[in-house]
Amino acid sequence: MLIEAVSPEGSGVLVRLRYRDSLVPATYRVVVPSDTLNAGATVTVRYLLRDVAHTFSFDSGTVEVRVADRKIGGHIQGSGLENGIRTPTRIDYHDVPLPAATDTISCAFQP
């Protein structure tokens, strides 16, 4: 699942959430983008500081997911290195609509 939020000013967050068979309320650990085997989340943050864009990816932390009424919400907490400086970040998100059941594709073998 890909979650993207961007402000009109250009700051934003991108979360790639990889889970096992189905999305369940849980806390997922942050994994590095090159980790394609484990369930977890990849988080990248972009923000502006005095009209200069800064970007970094989390290298540690957690992504909490809550599911209710076909929407998800939760809390992201972690940190990453940006220009050699450890940057702790906390993000709350809510009311993100889940795709309709018709938008999902089965991975089961079909002869």
Phi and psi restraints in degrees (range 20) as a CNS / XPLOR table:
assign (resid 1 and name C) (resid 2 and name N)
       (resid 2 and name CA) (resid 2 and name C) 1.0 -114.5 20.0 2
assign (resid 2 and name N) (resid 2 and name CA)
       (resid 2 and name C) (resid 3 and name N) 1.0 125.1 20.0 2
assign (resid 2 and name C) (resid 3 and name N)
       (resid 3 and name CA) (resid 3 and name C) 1.0 -117.7 20.0 2
assign (resid 3 and name N) (resid 3 and name CA)
       (resid 3 and name C) (resid 4 and name N) 1.0 127.0 20.0 2
assign (resid 3 and name C) (resid 4 and name N)
       (resid 4 and name CA) (resid 4 and name C) 1.0 -131.8 20.0 2
assign (resid 4 and name N) (resid 4 and name CA)
       (resid 4 and name C) (resid 5 and name N) 1.0 134.2 20.0 2
assign (resid 4 and name C) (resid 5 and name N)
       (resid 5 and name CA) (resid 5 and name C) 1.0 -137.8 20.0 2
assign (resid 5 and name N) (resid 5 and name CA)
       (resid 5 and name C) (resid 6 and name N) 1.0 128.0 20.0 2
assign (resid 5 and name C) (resid 6 and name N)
       (resid 6 and name CA) (resid 6 and name C) 1.0 -136.0 20.0 2
assign (resid 6 and name N) (resid 6 and name CA)
       (resid 6 and name C) (resid 7 and name N) 1.0 133.3 20.0 2
assign (resid 6 and name C) (resid 7 and name N)
       (resid 7 and name CA) (resid 7 and name C) 1.0 -84.5 20.0 2
assign (resid 7 and name N) (resid 7 and name CA)
       (resid 7 and name C) (resid 8 and name N) 1.0 160.7 20.0 2
assign (resid 7 and name C) (resid 8 and name N)
       (resid 8 and name CA) (resid 8 and name C) 1.0 -60.0 20.0 2
assign (resid 8 and name N) (resid 8 and name CA)
       (resid 8 and name C) (resid 9 and name N) 1.0 -24.1 20.0 2
assign (resid 8 and name C) (resid 9 and name N)
       (resid 9 and name CA) (resid 9 and name C) 1.0 -81.8 20.0 2
assign (resid 9 and name N) (resid 9 and name CA)
       (resid 9 and name C) (resid 10 and name N) 1.0 -10.7 20.0 2
assign (resid 9 and name C) (resid 10 and name N)
       (resid 10 and name CA) (resid 10 and name C) 1.0 109.1 20.0 2
assign (resid 10 and name N) (resid 10 and name CA)
       (resid 10 and name C) (resid 11 and name N) 1.0 -8.1 20.0 2
assign (resid 10 and name C) (resid 11 and name N)
       (resid 11 and name CA) (resid 11 and name C) 1.0 -78.8 20.0 2
assign (resid 11 and name N) (resid 11 and name CA)
       (resid 11 and name C) (resid 12 and name N) 1.0 150.0 20.0 2
assign (resid 11 and name C) (resid 12 and name N)
       (resid 12 and name CA) (resid 12 and name C) 1.0 -174.7 20.0 2
assign (resid 12 and name N) (resid 12 and name CA)
       (resid 12 and name C) (resid 13 and name N) 1.0 -179.1 20.0 2
assign (resid 12 and name C) (resid 13 and name N)
       (resid 13 and name CA) (resid 13 and name C) 1.0 -141.7 20.0 2
assign (resid 13 and name N) (resid 13 and name CA)
       (resid 13 and name C) (resid 14 and name N) 1.0 143.5 20.0 2
assign (resid 13 and name C) (resid 14 and name N)
       (resid 14 and name CA) (resid 14 and name C) 1.0 -127.5 20.0 2
assign (resid 14 and name N) (resid 14 and name CA)
       (resid 14 and name C) (resid 15 and name N) 1.0 124.9 20.0 2
assign (resid 14 and name C) (resid 15 and name N)
       (resid 15 and name CA) (resid 15 and name C) 1.0 -123.1 20.0 2
assign (resid 15 and name N) (resid 15 and name CA)
       (resid 15 and name C) (resid 16 and name N) 1.0 126.1 20.0 2
assign (resid 15 and name C) (resid 16 and name N)
       (resid 16 and name CA) (resid 16 and name C) 1.0 -109.7 20.0 2
assign (resid 16 and name N) (resid 16 and name CA)
       (resid 16 and name C) (resid 17 and name N) 1.0 112.1 20.0 2
assign (resid 16 and name C) (resid 17 and name N)
       (resid 17 and name CA) (resid 17 and name C) 1.0 -104.8 20.0 2
assign (resid 17 and name N) (resid 17 and name CA)
       (resid 17 and name C) (resid 18 and name N) 1.0 120.3 20.0 2
assign (resid 17 and name C) (resid 18 and name N)
       (resid 18 and name CA) (resid 18 and name C) 1.0 -111.3 20.0 2
assign (resid 18 and name N) (resid 18 and name CA)
       (resid 18 and name C) (resid 19 and name N) 1.0 122.1 20.0 2
assign (resid 18 and name C) (resid 19 and name N)
       (resid 19 and name CA) (resid 19 and name C) 1.0 -127.7 20.0 2
assign (resid 19 and name N) (resid 19 and name CA)
       (resid 19 and name C) (resid 20 and name N) 1.0 169.0 20.0 2
assign (resid 19 and name C) (resid 20 and name N)
       (resid 20 and name CA) (resid 20 and name C) 1.0 -69.6 20.0 2
assign (resid 20 and name N) (resid 20 and name CA)
       (resid 20 and name C) (resid 21 and name N) 1.0 -115.9 20.0 2
assign (resid 20 and name C) (resid 21 and name N)
       (resid 21 and name CA) (resid 21 and name C) 1.0 -77.5 20.0 2
assign (resid 21 and name N) (resid 21 and name CA)
       (resid 21 and name C) (resid 22 and name N) 1.0 -39.1 20.0 2
assign (resid 21 and name C) (resid 22 and name N)
       (resid 22 and name CA) (resid 22 and name C) 1.0 -149.0 20.0 2
assign (resid 22 and name N) (resid 22 and name CA)
       (resid 22 and name C) (resid 23 and name N) 1.0 156.4 20.0 2
assign (resid 22 and name C) (resid 23 and name N)
       (resid 23 and name CA) (resid 23 and name C) 1.0 -75.1 20.0 2
assign (resid 23 and name N) (resid 23 and name CA)
       (resid 23 and name C) (resid 24 and name N) 1.0 122.2 20.0 2
assign (resid 23 and name C) (resid 24 and name N)
       (resid 24 and name CA) (resid 24 and name C) 1.0 -127.3 20.0 2
assign (resid 24 and name N) (resid 24 and name CA)
       (resid 24 and name C) (resid 25 and name N) 1.0 152.1 20.0 2
assign (resid 24 and name C) (resid 25 and name N)
       (resid 25 and name CA) (resid 25 and name C) 1.0 -59.5 20.0 2
assign (resid 25 and name N) (resid 25 and name CA)
       (resid 25 and name C) (resid 26 and name N) 1.0 124.3 20.0 2
assign (resid 25 and name C) (resid 26 and name N)
       (resid 26 and name CA) (resid 26 and name C) 1.0 -169.5 20.0 2
assign (resid 26 and name N) (resid 26 and name CA)
       (resid 26 and name C) (resid 27 and name N) 1.0 174.3 20.0 2
assign (resid 26 and name C) (resid 27 and name N)
       (resid 27 and name CA) (resid 27 and name C) 1.0 -109.4 20.0 2
assign (resid 27 and name N) (resid 27 and name CA)
       (resid 27 and name C) (resid 28 and name N) 1.0 120.1 20.0 2
assign (resid 27 and name C) (resid 28 and name N)
       (resid 28 and name CA) (resid 28 and name C) 1.0 -103.3 20.0 2
assign (resid 28 and name N) (resid 28 and name CA)
       (resid 28 and name C) (resid 29 and name N) 1.0 137.9 20.0 2
assign (resid 28 and name C) (resid 29 and name N)
       (resid 29 and name CA) (resid 29 and name C) 1.0 -81.3 20.0 2
assign (resid 29 and name N) (resid 29 and name CA)
       (resid 29 and name C) (resid 30 and name N) 1.0 152.8 20.0 2
assign (resid 29 and name C) (resid 30 and name N)
       (resid 30 and name CA) (resid 30 and name C) 1.0 -76.0 20.0 2
assign (resid 30 and name N) (resid 30 and name CA)
       (resid 30 and name C) (resid 31 and name N) 1.0 132.4 20.0 2
assign (resid 30 and name C) (resid 31 and name N)
       (resid 31 and name CA) (resid 31 and name C) 1.0 -121.2 20.0 2
assign (resid 31 and name N) (resid 31 and name CA)
       (resid 31 and name C) (resid 32 and name N) 1.0 156.0 20.0 2
assign (resid 31 and name C) (resid 32 and name N)
       (resid 32 and name CA) (resid 32 and name C) 1.0 -72.2 20.0 2
assign (resid 32 and name N) (resid 32 and name CA)
       (resid 32 and name C) (resid 33 and name N) 1.0 152.1 20.0 2
assign (resid 32 and name C) (resid 33 and name N)
       (resid 33 and name CA) (resid 33 and name C) 1.0 -56.3 20.0 2
assign (resid 33 and name N) (resid 33 and name CA)
       (resid 33 and name C) (resid 34 and name N) 1.0 -28.7 20.0 2
assign (resid 33 and name C) (resid 34 and name N)
       (resid 34 and name CA) (resid 34 and name C) 1.0 -79.2 20.0 2
assign (resid 34 and name N) (resid 34 and name CA)
       (resid 34 and name C) (resid 35 and name N) 1.0 -9.5 20.0 2
assign (resid 34 and name C) (resid 35 and name N)
       (resid 35 and name CA) (resid 35 and name C) 1.0 -80.6 20.0 2
assign (resid 35 and name N) (resid 35 and name CA)
       (resid 35 and name C) (resid 36 and name N) 1.0 104.1 20.0 2
assign (resid 35 and name C) (resid 36 and name N)
       (resid 36 and name CA) (resid 36 and name C) 1.0 -106.1 20.0 2
assign (resid 36 and name N) (resid 36 and name CA)
       (resid 36 and name C) (resid 37 and name N) 1.0 2.9 20.0 2
assign (resid 36 and name C) (resid 37 and name N)
       (resid 37 and name CA) (resid 37 and name C) 1.0 -97.5 20.0 2
assign (resid 37 and name N) (resid 37 and name CA)
       (resid 37 and name C) (resid 38 and name N) 1.0 -33.1 20.0 2
assign (resid 37 and name C) (resid 38 and name N)
       (resid 38 and name CA) (resid 38 and name C) 1.0 -98.4 20.0 2
assign (resid 38 and name N) (resid 38 and name CA)
       (resid 38 and name C) (resid 39 and name N) 1.0 148.0 20.0 2
assign (resid 38 and name C) (resid 39 and name N)
       (resid 39 and name CA) (resid 39 and name C) 1.0 -67.5 20.0 2
assign (resid 39 and name N) (resid 39 and name CA)
       (resid 39 and name C) (resid 40 and name N) 1.0 145.5 20.0 2
assign (resid 39 and name C) (resid 40 and name N)
       (resid 40 and name CA) (resid 40 and name C) 1.0 161.9 20.0 2
assign (resid 40 and name N) (resid 40 and name CA)
       (resid 40 and name C) (resid 41 and name N) 1.0 -166.6 20.0 2
assign (resid 40 and name C) (resid 41 and name N)
       (resid 41 and name CA) (resid 41 and name C) 1.0 -133.1 20.0 2
assign (resid 41 and name N) (resid 41 and name CA)
       (resid 41 and name C) (resid 42 and name N) 1.0 140.8 20.0 2
assign (resid 41 and name C) (resid 42 and name N)
       (resid 42 and name CA) (resid 42 and name C) 1.0 -107.8 20.0 2
assign (resid 42 and name N) (resid 42 and name CA)
       (resid 42 and name C) (resid 43 and name N) 1.0 128.3 20.0 2
assign (resid 42 and name C) (resid 43 and name N)
       (resid 43 and name CA) (resid 43 and name C) 1.0 -126.2 20.0 2
assign (resid 43 and name N) (resid 43 and name CA)
       (resid 43 and name C) (resid 44 and name N) 1.0 129.5 20.0 2
assign (resid 43 and name C) (resid 44 and name N)
       (resid 44 and name CA) (resid 44 and name C) 1.0 -127.0 20.0 2
assign (resid 44 and name N) (resid 44 and name CA)
       (resid 44 and name C) (resid 45 and name N) 1.0 137.6 20.0 2
assign (resid 44 and name C) (resid 45 and name N)
       (resid 45 and name CA) (resid 45 and name C) 1.0 -121.7 20.0 2
assign (resid 45 and name N) (resid 45 and name CA)
       (resid 45 and name C) (resid 46 and name N) 1.0 139.9 20.0 2
assign (resid 45 and name C) (resid 46 and name N)
       (resid 46 and name CA) (resid 46 and name C) 1.0 -128.1 20.0 2
assign (resid 46 and name N) (resid 46 and name CA)
       (resid 46 and name C) (resid 47 and name N) 1.0 132.2 20.0 2
assign (resid 46 and name C) (resid 47 and name N)
       (resid 47 and name CA) (resid 47 and name C) 1.0 -144.7 20.0 2
assign (resid 47 and name N) (resid 47 and name CA)
       (resid 47 and name C) (resid 48 and name N) 1.0 160.2 20.0 2
assign (resid 47 and name C) (resid 48 and name N)
       (resid 48 and name CA) (resid 48 and name C) 1.0 -107.4 20.0 2
assign (resid 48 and name N) (resid 48 and name CA)
       (resid 48 and name C) (resid 49 and name N) 1.0 137.5 20.0 2
assign (resid 48 and name C) (resid 49 and name N)
       (resid 49 and name CA) (resid 49 and name C) 1.0 -134.7 20.0 2
assign (resid 49 and name N) (resid 49 and name CA)
       (resid 49 and name C) (resid 50 and name N) 1.0 109.8 20.0 2
assign (resid 49 and name C) (resid 50 and name N)
       (resid 50 and name CA) (resid 50 and name C) 1.0 53.1 20.0 2
assign (resid 50 and name N) (resid 50 and name CA)
       (resid 50 and name C) (resid 51 and name N) 1.0 50.3 20.0 2
assign (resid 50 and name C) (resid 51 and name N)
       (resid 51 and name CA) (resid 51 and name C) 1.0 64.4 20.0 2
assign (resid 51 and name N) (resid 51 and name CA)
       (resid 51 and name C) (resid 52 and name N) 1.0 15.7 20.0 2
assign (resid 51 and name C) (resid 52 and name N)
       (resid 52 and name CA) (resid 52 and name C) 1.0 -113.7 20.0 2
assign (resid 52 and name N) (resid 52 and name CA)
       (resid 52 and name C) (resid 53 and name N) 1.0 126.6 20.0 2
assign (resid 52 and name C) (resid 53 and name N)
       (resid 53 and name CA) (resid 53 and name C) 1.0 -77.9 20.0 2
assign (resid 53 and name N) (resid 53 and name CA)
       (resid 53 and name C) (resid 54 and name N) 1.0 136.2 20.0 2
assign (resid 53 and name C) (resid 54 and name N)
       (resid 54 and name CA) (resid 54 and name C) 1.0 -125.0 20.0 2
assign (resid 54 and name N) (resid 54 and name CA)
       (resid 54 and name C) (resid 55 and name N) 1.0 141.8 20.0 2
assign (resid 54 and name C) (resid 55 and name N)
       (resid 55 and name CA) (resid 55 and name C) 1.0 -140.1 20.0 2
assign (resid 55 and name N) (resid 55 and name CA)
       (resid 55 and name C) (resid 56 and name N) 1.0 139.7 20.0 2
assign (resid 55 and name C) (resid 56 and name N)
       (resid 56 and name CA) (resid 56 and name C) 1.0 -154.1 20.0 2
assign (resid 56 and name N) (resid 56 and name CA)
       (resid 56 and name C) (resid 57 and name N) 1.0 156.9 20.0 2
assign (resid 56 and name C) (resid 57 and name N)
       (resid 57 and name CA) (resid 57 and name C) 1.0 -107.1 20.0 2
assign (resid 57 and name N) (resid 57 and name CA)
       (resid 57 and name C) (resid 58 and name N) 1.0 144.3 20.0 2
assign (resid 57 and name C) (resid 58 and name N)
       (resid 58 and name CA) (resid 58 and name C) 1.0 -66.1 20.0 2
assign (resid 58 and name N) (resid 58 and name CA)
       (resid 58 and name C) (resid 59 and name N) 1.0 141.9 20.0 2
assign (resid 58 and name C) (resid 59 and name N)
       (resid 59 and name CA) (resid 59 and name C) 1.0 -116.1 20.0 2
assign (resid 59 and name N) (resid 59 and name CA)
       (resid 59 and name C) (resid 60 and name N) 1.0 -2.3 20.0 2
assign (resid 59 and name C) (resid 60 and name N)
       (resid 60 and name CA) (resid 60 and name C) 1.0 -156.9 20.0 2
assign (resid 60 and name N) (resid 60 and name CA)
       (resid 60 and name C) (resid 61 and name N) 1.0 158.7 20.0 2
assign (resid 60 and name C) (resid 61 and name N)
       (resid 61 and name CA) (resid 61 and name C) 1.0 130.6 20.0 2
assign (resid 61 and name N) (resid 61 and name CA)
       (resid 61 and name C) (resid 62 and name N) 1.0 -168.3 20.0 2
assign (resid 61 and name C) (resid 62 and name N)
       (resid 62 and name CA) (resid 62 and name C) 1.0 -141.5 20.0 2
assign (resid 62 and name N) (resid 62 and name CA)
       (resid 62 and name C) (resid 63 and name N) 1.0 155.4 20.0 2
assign (resid 62 and name C) (resid 63 and name N)
       (resid 63 and name CA) (resid 63 and name C) 1.0 -124.7 20.0 2
assign (resid 63 and name N) (resid 63 and name CA)
       (resid 63 and name C) (resid 64 and name N) 1.0 113.4 20.0 2
assign (resid 63 and name C) (resid 64 and name N)
       (resid 64 and name CA) (resid 64 and name C) 1.0 -88.6 20.0 2
assign (resid 64 and name N) (resid 64 and name CA)
       (resid 64 and name C) (resid 65 and name N) 1.0 133.7 20.0 2
assign (resid 64 and name C) (resid 65 and name N)
       (resid 65 and name CA) (resid 65 and name C) 1.0 -122.4 20.0 2
assign (resid 65 and name N) (resid 65 and name CA)
       (resid 65 and name C) (resid 66 and name N) 1.0 128.2 20.0 2
assign (resid 65 and name C) (resid 66 and name N)
       (resid 66 and name CA) (resid 66 and name C) 1.0 -118.3 20.0 2
assign (resid 66 and name N) (resid 66 and name CA)
       (resid 66 and name C) (resid 67 and name N) 1.0 139.8 20.0 2
assign (resid 66 and name C) (resid 67 and name N)
       (resid 67 and name CA) (resid 67 and name C) 1.0 -120.3 20.0 2
assign (resid 67 and name N) (resid 67 and name CA)
       (resid 67 and name C) (resid 68 and name N) 1.0 129.8 20.0 2
assign (resid 67 and name C) (resid 68 and name N)
       (resid 68 and name CA) (resid 68 and name C) 1.0 -158.6 20.0 2
assign (resid 68 and name N) (resid 68 and name CA)
       (resid 68 and name C) (resid 69 and name N) 1.0 133.1 20.0 2
assign (resid 68 and name C) (resid 69 and name N)
       (resid 69 and name CA) (resid 69 and name C) 1.0 52.9 20.0 2
assign (resid 69 and name N) (resid 69 and name CA)
       (resid 69 and name C) (resid 70 and name N) 1.0 46.5 20.0 2
assign (resid 69 and name C) (resid 70 and name N)
       (resid 70 and name CA) (resid 70 and name C) 1.0 59.7 20.0 2
assign (resid 70 and name N) (resid 70 and name CA)
       (resid 70 and name C) (resid 71 and name N) 1.0 25.2 20.0 2
assign (resid 70 and name C) (resid 71 and name N)
       (resid 71 and name CA) (resid 71 and name C) 1.0 -133.7 20.0 2
assign (resid 71 and name N) (resid 71 and name CA)
       (resid 71 and name C) (resid 72 and name N) 1.0 152.8 20.0 2
assign (resid 71 and name C) (resid 72 and name N)
       (resid 72 and name CA) (resid 72 and name C) 1.0 -118.8 20.0 2
assign (resid 72 and name N) (resid 72 and name CA)
       (resid 72 and name C) (resid 73 and name N) 1.0 158.4 20.0 2
assign (resid 72 and name C) (resid 73 and name N)
       (resid 73 and name CA) (resid 73 and name C) 1.0 -157.8 20.0 2
assign (resid 73 and name N) (resid 73 and name CA)
       (resid 73 and name C) (resid 74 and name N) 1.0 174.6 20.0 2
assign (resid 73 and name C) (resid 74 and name N)
       (resid 74 and name CA) (resid 74 and name C) 1.0 162.3 20.0 2
assign (resid 74 and name N) (resid 74 and name CA)
       (resid 74 and name C) (resid 75 and name N) 1.0 -155.4 20.0 2
assign (resid 74 and name C) (resid 75 and name N)
       (resid 75 and name CA) (resid 75 and name C) 1.0 -140.9 20.0 2
assign (resid 75 and name N) (resid 75 and name CA)
       (resid 75 and name C) (resid 76 and name N) 1.0 135.0 20.0 2
assign (resid 75 and name C) (resid 76 and name N)
       (resid 76 and name CA) (resid 76 and name C) 1.0 -115.3 20.0 2
assign (resid 76 and name N) (resid 76 and name CA)
       (resid 76 and name C) (resid 77 and name N) 1.0 131.1 20.0 2
assign (resid 76 and name C) (resid 77 and name N)
       (resid 77 and name CA) (resid 77 and name C) 1.0 -140.9 20.0 2
assign (resid 77 and name N) (resid 77 and name CA)
       (resid 77 and name C) (resid 78 and name N) 1.0 128.7 20.0 2
assign (resid 77 and name C) (resid 78 and name N)
       (resid 78 and name CA) (resid 78 and name C) 1.0 178.5 20.0 2
assign (resid 78 and name N) (resid 78 and name CA)
       (resid 78 and name C) (resid 79 and name N) 1.0 -167.2 20.0 2
assign (resid 78 and name C) (resid 79 and name N)
       (resid 79 and name CA) (resid 79 and name C) 1.0 -154.8 20.0 2
assign (resid 79 and name N) (resid 79 and name CA)
       (resid 79 and name C) (resid 80 and name N) 1.0 165.0 20.0 2
assign (resid 79 and name C) (resid 80 and name N)
       (resid 80 and name CA) (resid 80 and name C) 1.0 -155.4 20.0 2
assign (resid 80 and name N) (resid 80 and name CA)
       (resid 80 and name C) (resid 81 and name N) 1.0 172.8 20.0 2
assign (resid 80 and name C) (resid 81 and name N)
       (resid 81 and name CA) (resid 81 and name C) 1.0 -96.3 20.0 2
assign (resid 81 and name N) (resid 81 and name CA)
       (resid 81 and name C) (resid 82 and name N) 1.0 131.3 20.0 2
assign (resid 81 and name C) (resid 82 and name N)
       (resid 82 and name CA) (resid 82 and name C) 1.0 -132.8 20.0 2
assign (resid 82 and name N) (resid 82 and name CA)
       (resid 82 and name C) (resid 83 and name N) 1.0 114.2 20.0 2
assign (resid 82 and name C) (resid 83 and name N)
       (resid 83 and name CA) (resid 83 and name C) 1.0 55.0 20.0 2
assign (resid 83 and name N) (resid 83 and name CA)
       (resid 83 and name C) (resid 84 and name N) 1.0 39.4 20.0 2
assign (resid 83 and name C) (resid 84 and name N)
       (resid 84 and name CA) (resid 84 and name C) 1.0 76.8 20.0 2
assign (resid 84 and name N) (resid 84 and name CA)
       (resid 84 and name C) (resid 85 and name N) 1.0 7.0 20.0 2
assign (resid 84 and name C) (resid 85 and name N)
       (resid 85 and name CA) (resid 85 and name C) 1.0 -113.1 20.0 2
assign (resid 85 and name N) (resid 85 and name CA)
       (resid 85 and name C) (resid 86 and name N) 1.0 126.8 20.0 2
assign (resid 85 and name C) (resid 86 and name N)
       (resid 86 and name CA) (resid 86 and name C) 1.0 -68.2 20.0 2
assign (resid 86 and name N) (resid 86 and name CA)
       (resid 86 and name C) (resid 87 and name N) 1.0 123.7 20.0 2
assign (resid 86 and name C) (resid 87 and name N)
       (resid 87 and name CA) (resid 87 and name C) 1.0 -118.9 20.0 2
assign (resid 87 and name N) (resid 87 and name CA)
       (resid 87 and name C) (resid 88 and name N) 1.0 101.1 20.0 2
assign (resid 87 and name C) (resid 88 and name N)
       (resid 88 and name CA) (resid 88 and name C) 1.0 -74.8 20.0 2
assign (resid 88 and name N) (resid 88 and name CA)
       (resid 88 and name C) (resid 89 and name N) 1.0 142.1 20.0 2
assign (resid 88 and name C) (resid 89 and name N)
       (resid 89 and name CA) (resid 89 and name C) 1.0 -142.0 20.0 2
assign (resid 89 and name N) (resid 89 and name CA)
       (resid 89 and name C) (resid 90 and name N) 1.0 141.1 20.0 2
assign (resid 89 and name C) (resid 90 and name N)
       (resid 90 and name CA) (resid 90 and name C) 1.0 -128.6 20.0 2
assign (resid 90 and name N) (resid 90 and name CA)
       (resid 90 and name C) (resid 91 and name N) 1.0 131.4 20.0 2
assign (resid 90 and name C) (resid 91 and name N)
       (resid 91 and name CA) (resid 91 and name C) 1.0 -134.0 20.0 2
assign (resid 91 and name N) (resid 91 and name CA)
       (resid 91 and name C) (resid 92 and name N) 1.0 132.1 20.0 2
assign (resid 91 and name C) (resid 92 and name N)
       (resid 92 and name CA) (resid 92 and name C) 1.0 -108.4 20.0 2
assign (resid 92 and name N) (resid 92 and name CA)
       (resid 92 and name C) (resid 93 and name N) 1.0 141.1 20.0 2
assign (resid 92 and name C) (resid 93 and name N)
       (resid 93 and name CA) (resid 93 and name C) 1.0 -138.9 20.0 2
assign (resid 93 and name N) (resid 93 and name CA)
       (resid 93 and name C) (resid 94 and name N) 1.0 154.0 20.0 2
assign (resid 93 and name C) (resid 94 and name N)
       (resid 94 and name CA) (resid 94 and name C) 1.0 -159.3 20.0 2
assign (resid 94 and name N) (resid 94 and name CA)
       (resid 94 and name C) (resid 95 and name N) 1.0 161.5 20.0 2
assign (resid 94 and name C) (resid 95 and name N)
       (resid 95 and name CA) (resid 95 and name C) 1.0 57.3 20.0 2
assign (resid 95 and name N) (resid 95 and name CA)
       (resid 95 and name C) (resid 96 and name N) 1.0 35.8 20.0 2
assign (resid 95 and name C) (resid 96 and name N)
       (resid 96 and name CA) (resid 96 and name C) 1.0 -86.0 20.0 2
assign (resid 96 and name N) (resid 96 and name CA)
       (resid 96 and name C) (resid 97 and name N) 1.0 115.7 20.0 2
assign (resid 96 and name C) (resid 97 and name N)
       (resid 97 and name CA) (resid 97 and name C) 1.0 -69.7 20.0 2
assign (resid 97 and name N) (resid 97 and name CA)
       (resid 97 and name C) (resid 98 and name N) 1.0 139.2 20.0 2
assign (resid 97 and name C) (resid 98 and name N)
       (resid 98 and name CA) (resid 98 and name C) 1.0 -81.4 20.0 2
assign (resid 98 and name N) (resid 98 and name CA)
       (resid 98 and name C) (resid 99 and name N) 1.0 150.1 20.0 2
assign (resid 98 and name C) (resid 99 and name N)
       (resid 99 and name CA) (resid 99 and name C) 1.0 -66.4 20.0 2
assign (resid 99 and name N) (resid 99 and name CA)
       (resid 99 and name C) (resid 100 and name N) 1.0 152.8 20.0 2
assign (resid 99 and name C) (resid 100 and name N)
       (resid 100 and name CA) (resid 100 and name C) 1.0 -62.9 20.0 2
assign (resid 100 and name N) (resid 100 and name CA)
       (resid 100 and name C) (resid 101 and name N) 1.0 154.4 20.0 2
assign (resid 100 and name C) (resid 101 and name N)
       (resid 101 and name CA) (resid 101 and name C) 1.0 -57.4 20.0 2
assign (resid 101 and name N) (resid 101 and name CA)
       (resid 101 and name C) (resid 102 and name N) 1.0 -27.9 20.0 2
assign (resid 101 and name C) (resid 102 and name N)
       (resid 102 and name CA) (resid 102 and name C) 1.0 -73.5 20.0 2
assign (resid 102 and name N) (resid 102 and name CA)
       (resid 102 and name C) (resid 103 and name N) 1.0 -13.9 20.0 2
assign (resid 102 and name C) (resid 103 and name N)
       (resid 103 and name CA) (resid 103 and name C) 1.0 -84.6 20.0 2
assign (resid 103 and name N) (resid 103 and name CA)
       (resid 103 and name C) (resid 104 and name N) 1.0 -4.6 20.0 2
assign (resid 103 and name C) (resid 104 and name N)
       (resid 104 and name CA) (resid 104 and name C) 1.0 -95.1 20.0 2
assign (resid 104 and name N) (resid 104 and name CA)
       (resid 104 and name C) (resid 105 and name N) 1.0 150.7 20.0 2
assign (resid 104 and name C) (resid 105 and name N)
       (resid 105 and name CA) (resid 105 and name C) 1.0 -122.2 20.0 2
assign (resid 105 and name N) (resid 105 and name CA)
       (resid 105 and name C) (resid 106 and name N) 1.0 130.0 20.0 2
assign (resid 105 and name C) (resid 106 and name N)
       (resid 106 and name CA) (resid 106 and name C) 1.0 -71.6 20.0 2
assign (resid 106 and name N) (resid 106 and name CA)
       (resid 106 and name C) (resid 107 and name N) 1.0 140.2 20.0 2
assign (resid 106 and name C) (resid 107 and name N)
       (resid 107 and name CA) (resid 107 and name C) 1.0 -94.7 20.0 2
assign (resid 107 and name N) (resid 107 and name CA)
       (resid 107 and name C) (resid 108 and name N) 1.0 5.0 20.0 2
assign (resid 107 and name C) (resid 108 and name N)
       (resid 108 and name CA) (resid 108 and name C) 1.0 -69.7 20.0 2
assign (resid 108 and name N) (resid 108 and name CA)
       (resid 108 and name C) (resid 109 and name N) 1.0 148.1 20.0 2
assign (resid 108 and name C) (resid 109 and name N)
       (resid 109 and name CA) (resid 109 and name C) 1.0 -64.5 20.0 2
assign (resid 109 and name N) (resid 109 and name CA)
       (resid 109 and name C) (resid 110 and name N) 1.0 133.1 20.0 2
assign (resid 109 and name C) (resid 110 and name N)
       (resid 110 and name CA) (resid 110 and name C) 1.0 -126.0 20.0 2
assign (resid 110 and name N) (resid 110 and name CA)
       (resid 110 and name C) (resid 111 and name N) 1.0 117.5 20.0 2
